[in-house]
Amino acid sequence: EVIDRIAGETLTIPLAGLNRSDATLNFHSKYSSATLVENGTFVAQNHPDYINRLK
């Protein structure tokens, strides 16, 4: 599912009913793309734009 958001706003994505190992979150914009969560694990924790922003 694609969710359009405004930069700087908080985005909450409920994961009820989803196995953690199935969770993947990708960010895409005109200028970049990044995988933030892969197989339920934060993988963008060292990306400067996402440090301390994923919970």
N, CA, C and O atoms as CSV, one atom per row, in Angstrom:
chain,resi,resn,atom,element,x,y,z
A,1,GLU,N,N,0.843,-1.178,0.000
A,1,GLU,CA,C,0.000,0.000,0.000
A,1,GLU,C,C,0.887,1.240,0.000
A,1,GLU,O,O,1.877,1.289,0.730
A,2,VAL,N,N,0.554,2.220,-0.791
A,2,VAL,CA,C,1.291,3.481,-0.854
A,2,VAL,C,C,0.522,4.525,-0.058
A,2,VAL,O,O,-0.679,4.706,-0.259
A,3,ILE,N,N,1.219,5.217,0.852
A,3,ILE,CA,C,0.607,6.250,1.678
A,3,ILE,C,C,1.320,7.562,1.400
A,3,ILE,O,O,2.520,7.678,1.646
A,4,ASP,N,N,0.593,8.556,0.889
A,4,ASP,CA,C,1.177,9.878,0.656
A,4,ASP,C,C,1.184,10.652,1.961
A,4,ASP,O,O,0.181,10.686,2.673
A,5,ARG,N,N,2.325,11.282,2.281
A,5,ARG,CA,C,2.463,12.040,3.518
A,5,ARG,C,C,3.147,13.364,3.245
A,5,ARG,O,O,3.772,13.555,2.202
A,6,ILE,N,N,3.019,14.276,4.195
A,6,ILE,CA,C,3.690,15.567,4.131
A,6,ILE,C,C,4.955,15.479,4.974
A,6,ILE,O,O,4.929,14.970,6.094
A,7,ALA,N,N,6.062,15.978,4.431
A,7,ALA,CA,C,7.349,15.931,5.135
A,7,ALA,C,C,7.224,16.540,6.526
A,7,ALA,O,O,6.607,17.590,6.704
A,8,GLY,N,N,7.817,15.868,7.508
A,8,GLY,CA,C,7.835,16.353,8.878
A,8,GLY,C,C,6.684,15.862,9.728
A,8,GLY,O,O,6.734,15.990,10.951
A,9,GLU,N,N,5.646,15.303,9.121
A,9,GLU,CA,C,4.524,14.783,9.889
A,9,GLU,C,C,4.841,13.391,10.411
A,9,GLU,O,O,5.620,12.652,9.808
A,10,THR,N,N,4.234,13.040,11.532
A,10,THR,CA,C,4.377,11.704,12.095
A,10,THR,C,C,3.461,10.751,11.338
A,10,THR,O,O,2.307,11.072,11.056
A,11,LEU,N,N,3.985,9.590,11.018
A,11,LEU,CA,C,3.213,8.557,10.338
A,11,LEU,C,C,3.196,7.324,11.225
A,11,LEU,O,O,4.248,6.802,11.594
A,12,THR,N,N,2.007,6.862,11.564
A,12,THR,CA,C,1.849,5.651,12.357
A,12,THR,C,C,1.232,4.587,11.462
A,12,THR,O,O,0.207,4.813,10.819
A,13,ILE,N,N,1.874,3.426,11.432
A,13,ILE,CA,C,1.378,2.320,10.616
A,13,ILE,C,C,1.086,1.150,11.546
A,13,ILE,O,O,2.022,0.529,12.052
A,14,PRO,N,N,-0.190,0.827,11.788
A,14,PRO,CA,C,-0.521,-0.299,12.650
A,14,PRO,C,C,-0.162,-1.620,11.967
A,14,PRO,O,O,-0.411,-1.805,10.775
A,15,LEU,N,N,0.418,-2.519,12.731
A,15,LEU,CA,C,0.857,-3.800,12.173
A,15,LEU,C,C,0.061,-4.977,12.731
A,15,LEU,O,O,0.505,-6.122,12.641
A,16,ALA,N,N,-1.102,-4.708,13.302
A,16,ALA,CA,C,-1.935,-5.763,13.864
A,16,ALA,C,C,-2.247,-6.803,12.797
A,16,ALA,O,O,-2.623,-6.463,11.675
A,17,GLY,N,N,-2.088,-8.058,13.153
A,17,GLY,CA,C,-2.380,-9.144,12.237
A,17,GLY,C,C,-1.262,-9.472,11.269
A,17,GLY,O,O,-1.411,-10.366,10.436
A,18,LEU,N,N,-0.152,-8.770,11.362
A,18,LEU,CA,C,0.981,-8.991,10.467
A,18,LEU,C,C,2.132,-9.606,11.255
A,18,LEU,O,O,2.492,-9.115,12.325
A,19,ASN,N,N,2.703,-10.674,10.724
A,19,ASN,CA,C,3.885,-11.243,11.361
A,19,ASN,C,C,5.033,-10.260,11.236
A,19,ASN,O,O,5.247,-9.684,10.169
A,20,ARG,N,N,5.775,-10.063,12.321
A,20,ARG,CA,C,6.890,-9.112,12.301
A,20,ARG,C,C,7.857,-9.416,11.160
A,20,ARG,O,O,8.356,-8.498,10.510
A,21,SER,N,N,8.121,-10.687,10.918
A,21,SER,CA,C,9.085,-11.055,9.876
A,21,SER,C,C,8.585,-10.716,8.470
A,21,SER,O,O,9.366,-10.736,7.518
A,22,ASP,N,N,7.297,-10.404,8.330
A,22,ASP,CA,C,6.735,-10.032,7.029
A,22,ASP,C,C,6.740,-8.521,6.795
A,22,ASP,O,O,6.418,-8.069,5.696
A,23,ALA,N,N,7.101,-7.733,7.815
A,23,ALA,CA,C,7.019,-6.271,7.719
A,23,ALA,C,C,8.200,-5.686,6.944
A,23,ALA,O,O,9.360,-5.936,7.272
A,24,THR,N,N,7.883,-4.905,5.912
A,24,THR,CA,C,8.883,-4.176,5.132
A,24,THR,C,C,8.344,-2.770,4.908
A,24,THR,O,O,7.171,-2.597,4.580
A,25,LEU,N,N,9.200,-1.765,5.085
A,25,LEU,CA,C,8.810,-0.378,4.884
A,25,LEU,C,C,9.841,0.296,3.998
A,25,LEU,O,O,11.025,0.358,4.332
A,26,ASN,N,N,9.376,0.796,2.869
A,26,ASN,CA,C,10.245,1.496,1.920
A,26,ASN,C,C,9.795,2.940,1.803
A,26,ASN,O,O,8.597,3.221,1.796
A,27,PHE,N,N,10.747,3.857,1.712
A,27,PHE,CA,C,10.467,5.268,1.491
A,27,PHE,C,C,10.918,5.629,0.089
A,27,PHE,O,O,12.023,5.281,-0.328
A,28,HIS,N,N,10.051,6.334,-0.641
A,28,HIS,CA,C,10.391,6.783,-1.995
A,28,HIS,C,C,9.994,8.245,-2.149
A,28,HIS,O,O,8.923,8.649,-1.696
A,29,SER,N,N,10.838,9.027,-2.776
A,29,SER,CA,C,10.507,10.408,-3.133
A,29,SER,C,C,11.058,10.678,-4.526
A,29,SER,O,O,11.617,9.785,-5.163
A,30,LYS,N,N,10.901,11.894,-4.991
A,30,LYS,CA,C,11.458,12.265,-6.295
A,30,LYS,C,C,12.975,12.133,-6.302
A,30,LYS,O,O,13.580,11.883,-7.344
A,31,TYR,N,N,13.584,12.304,-5.129
A,31,TYR,CA,C,15.040,12.424,-5.057
A,31,TYR,C,C,15.761,11.216,-4.473
A,31,TYR,O,O,16.967,11.067,-4.670
A,32,SER,N,N,15.051,10.357,-3.761
A,32,SER,CA,C,15.738,9.219,-3.149
A,32,SER,C,C,14.758,8.106,-2.809
A,32,SER,O,O,13.542,8.280,-2.880
A,33,SER,N,N,15.308,6.981,-2.444
A,33,SER,CA,C,14.513,5.876,-1.919
A,33,SER,C,C,15.363,5.147,-0.890
A,33,SER,O,O,16.589,5.109,-0.994
A,34,ALA,N,N,14.704,4.576,0.093
A,34,ALA,CA,C,15.424,3.860,1.144
A,34,ALA,C,C,14.516,2.792,1.722
A,34,ALA,O,O,13.310,2.999,1.859
A,35,THR,N,N,15.094,1.656,2.059
A,35,THR,CA,C,14.383,0.636,2.813
A,35,THR,C,C,14.619,0.950,4.280
A,35,THR,O,O,15.764,1.032,4.725
A,36,LEU,N,N,13.536,1.126,5.035
A,36,LEU,CA,C,13.640,1.493,6.443
A,36,LEU,C,C,13.489,0.285,7.355
A,36,LEU,O,O,14.161,0.186,8.382
A,37,VAL,N,N,12.602,-0.634,6.977
A,37,VAL,CA,C,12.365,-1.858,7.744
A,37,VAL,C,C,12.343,-3.011,6.759
A,37,VAL,O,O,11.670,-2.951,5.730
A,38,GLU,N,N,13.083,-4.062,7.082
A,38,GLU,CA,C,13.111,-5.248,6.222
A,38,GLU,C,C,13.002,-6.478,7.102
A,38,GLU,O,O,13.785,-6.656,8.035
A,39,ASN,N,N,12.022,-7.330,6.800
A,39,ASN,CA,C,11.767,-8.538,7.591
A,39,ASN,C,C,11.601,-8.210,9.070
A,39,ASN,O,O,12.060,-8.959,9.932
A,40,GLY,N,N,10.938,-7.080,9.365
A,40,GLY,CA,C,10.650,-6.689,10.738
A,40,GLY,C,C,11.801,-6.053,11.481
A,40,GLY,O,O,11.677,-5.776,12.675
A,41,THR,N,N,12.913,-5.813,10.819
A,41,THR,CA,C,14.099,-5.248,11.470
A,41,THR,C,C,14.400,-3.874,10.894
A,41,THR,O,O,14.382,-3.686,9.678
A,42,PHE,N,N,14.681,-2.900,11.784
A,42,PHE,CA,C,15.089,-1.572,11.321
A,42,PHE,C,C,16.420,-1.699,10.606
A,42,PHE,O,O,17.390,-2.187,11.185
A,43,VAL,N,N,16.477,-1.268,9.364
A,43,VAL,CA,C,17.731,-1.342,8.604
A,43,VAL,C,C,18.248,0.043,8.233
A,43,VAL,O,O,19.304,0.166,7.614
A,44,ALA,N,N,17.509,1.086,8.609
A,44,ALA,CA,C,17.925,2.451,8.263
A,44,ALA,C,C,18.429,3.212,9.482
A,44,ALA,O,O,18.534,4.438,9.439
A,45,GLN,N,N,18.747,2.503,10.575
A,45,GLN,CA,C,19.144,3.183,11.801
A,45,GLN,C,C,20.420,4.008,11.648
A,45,GLN,O,O,20.660,4.913,12.446
A,46,ASN,N,N,21.236,3.717,10.648
A,46,ASN,CA,C,22.453,4.494,10.425
A,46,ASN,C,C,22.316,5.502,9.290
A,46,ASN,O,O,23.271,6.209,8.967
A,47,HIS,N,N,21.142,5.572,8.690
A,47,HIS,CA,C,20.891,6.545,7.620
A,47,HIS,C,C,20.665,7.904,8.288
A,47,HIS,O,O,19.778,8.021,9.134
A,48,PRO,N,N,21.440,8.931,7.933
A,48,PRO,CA,C,21.371,10.214,8.645
A,48,PRO,C,C,19.987,10.858,8.681
A,48,PRO,O,O,19.685,11.594,9.620
A,49,ASP,N,N,19.149,10.604,7.695
A,49,ASP,CA,C,17.814,11.205,7.687
A,49,ASP,C,C,16.818,10.468,8.578
A,49,ASP,O,O,15.720,10.969,8.819
A,50,TYR,N,N,17.185,9.284,9.069
A,50,TYR,CA,C,16.223,8.472,9.815
A,50,TYR,C,C,16.695,8.078,11.206
A,50,TYR,O,O,15.995,7.331,11.890
A,51,ILE,N,N,17.853,8.551,11.651
A,51,ILE,CA,C,18.351,8.214,12.987
A,51,ILE,C,C,17.330,8.672,14.031
A,51,ILE,O,O,16.904,9.827,14.032
A,52,ASN,N,N,16.946,7.751,14.918
A,52,ASN,CA,C,16.004,7.997,16.020
A,52,ASN,C,C,14.603,8.392,15.558
A,52,ASN,O,O,13.842,8.960,16.342
A,53,ARG,N,N,14.250,8.111,14.326
A,53,ARG,CA,C,12.913,8.471,13.851
A,53,ARG,C,C,11.986,7.270,13.719
A,53,ARG,O,O,10.771,7.446,13.622
A,54,LEU,N,N,12.524,6.059,13.713
A,54,LEU,CA,C,11.690,4.861,13.613
A,54,LEU,C,C,11.500,4.269,14.994
A,54,LEU,O,O,12.452,4.146,15.765
A,55,LYS,N,N,10.251,3.897,15.308
A,55,LYS,CA,C,9.950,3.310,16.620
A,55,LYS,C,C,9.075,2.100,16.421
A,55,LYS,O,O,8.697,1.445,17.393
